[in-house]
Amino acid sequence: MKQAEIKELSIEDLKEKLVELTAQHEKLTLSHKVSQLENPIQIRDGRKTIARLQTEIRSRVLSTETTSL
């Protein structure tokens, strides 16, 4: 998921996507520990996408807090 796509989503959509991707990442990690994945780079990409989502959520929360002061 690209950063431009993330910025277009609402905060509720971001939270839903974060929950979905976190669950998917946990499944990938578990299946990688049991047997090798065809593409283990999926784990790294998923982790980076989760971090992007968390960063965008946090920046939006901080921007709404500063504007309400």
C-alpha positions, 0 to 999 in steps of 0.5 A: 500500500502506497503512502498516497493511498494511505493519506486518502483513507479516513481515520476509521478506514485506517484503523480497520486496515491496521487490524486487518493487516496486523492479523494477516502479518501474524498469520504470515509470520506463523506460517513462515515459522512452520514452513518456508514461505514462497516469498518471505519478503511479504513479512517485511512489506507487511511490517512496513505497511503497518508502520505507515498506517500507525504513523498516519493515524498518530499524525492525524490524532496529533494534528486534531489535538493541536487544532483543538487547543 
